[in-house]
Amino acid sequence: MATTMTTAESTVTVGIPPEEAHKKWLEWTSKGGPGMPRGDSEEVKTGQLPSELQNAESGTSYFEPGPGNGTKVRMQLRYNPDAVEKEGLGPNWVEQRINLYVTRFKNFAEGRPA
């Protein structure tokens, strides 16, 4: 039986040019970077997730010119909604998680506490 995947998306505008936003994103997502899971600071530790969800924590990010000299950062994440439901995480869990993630990135990129 084929797995039906769903895509969640979130967008935020950061007040820096696209090239700088992309550099900040690479810093944010690098191994050991502030945007990666840090154990006790995450509500749900990756190691506690079922394998279907552990592999869903990857997506695609886009950096487009935004208002002024800013950047629209858009993140898309494909996931299996049945796996999310099976774990009892609620229908909006993935959307809330990526909204929080891109908001934390915005704060990091603009020099505020993430």
N, C-alpha and C positions, 0 to 999 in steps of 0.2 A: 504494500500500500504506500502510495506516494505521500510525502509530507508536504502540507501546505504552509508556505512561509508567508509572513506578513511583514510589511515595512513600516517602521516608525520613523518619524522625522522631527527634527527641531532646528530652529534657526535663531541666531542671535547676531546683533550688530555690535562690532567692537570698534573702538575709536582709533584704530591704527590702519595703515595701508595694507593691502592684501599680501604683499611680499613679507612684511614684518609679521603679520598675523600667521602666515604659514610657518615662519621660523619659530614663532612662539608655540604653535601647535606641535611641531616636532619636538621641542623642548618639553612641552607638557606631557606628551605621550611616550617619550623615550623611556627605556628601561630605568626604573628608579625615579622617573620624573614625577612631578606632583599630581599628574592626572591619572597615574596608574594606581591600582588597589594597594592599600597600605595596611592590610590586616585589620586592626582594631578600629580604624577610622571609617571603614565601610560598613554600612548597615547589613549588607549581605556579603560575606566573604566568598570569593570566587570558588575556593575549595569546597564550600558547602553546597554549591549549586549542582544540580544533576548535569550529566555530561551534555544533554541537549542544550542547556542554557550556557554552560561554560564556553562552548564553541560559538555561541551567538553574540558574544561580546566583541564583535568586530563589525565594522561598517565602512561607510565611505563618507569622507568629508569634502566639502566644496568651499572655496574661497572666492567670493565675487565682490567687485567694487560695490561699496555701499554709499550712504549719504556722506557728503563732505569728503574727507580723506579716509573714511572708514571702510570696513569690510563686513559683508554678510557672510557669516560662517554657518554652513548648513551641514548637519550630520544626519545620515540615514543609517538605520540598523535593520537588517533582516533577521527575523526570529520566528520560532515555532510557537504560535499562540497556544497550542495544545499543551506544550511542555510548561508554559507559564501557568496555565490554568491548573494543570496537574499538581504543581507545587503550591497552589493556593495563594499565589501572589497578587491576584486581582487583575481585572481587564486593562487597567491603565498603568500597570507597574513598569513596563518597558518605556512608555512615553514619559512617565515621571522621572525615571532614571536618566534618560538622555537629556531631558530638560535641565535637570540638576547639573549634569556633566557639562553641558555647554555654557550654563550660567557660571559655573565655577571657572571654566576656561576664560570667559569674558573678564572676570575679576582678575585672574592671573595675568592675562594679556595686557590689561590696563593698569597693572601694578597695585591692585588691591588684594587683600587676603582672599585666597580661593575658598 
